[in-house]
Amino acid sequence: MTAYLPLEDQIRVLFDVVRHPEGRPYTLQEVSEQIDVSLATISQMRSGRIKNPQLHTLRELCRFFDVPLHYFE
């Protein structure tokens, strides 16, 4: 059986690994301004309050962070 990271950890990894061109992590605000997902939704996903987001939300995050959709499987 394969162990999967919880959604909030998967989101944390994206923010930790994918860097802003200035070399620092992206802020939640910066990401929400570039995609069609609210700051509140991204914040709730990152904190674990949203555990099953809409497909559109995951697609937008994948597009921004340049990862395939199956990252979240």
Residue pairs with C-beta under 8 A, 6 or more apart in sequence:
4 73
5 13
6 48
6 51
7 45
7 48
7 50
7 51
7 52
7 53
7 72
8 45
8 46
8 47
8 48
10 71
10 72
11 42
11 45
11 46
11 61
12 46
14 61
14 65
14 67
15 25
15 26
15 31
15 46
16 25
18 26
18 65
18 66
19 25
19 26
20 26
20 30
28 39
28 42
28 43
28 46
29 39
31 37
31 42
31 61
31 64
32 38
32 39
32 41
32 42
34 64
35 60
35 61
35 63
35 64
36 56
36 60
37 56
37 57
37 60
37 61
41 50
41 53
41 57
42 61
44 50
45 53
45 57
58 69
58 72
59 69
62 68
62 69
62 71
62 72
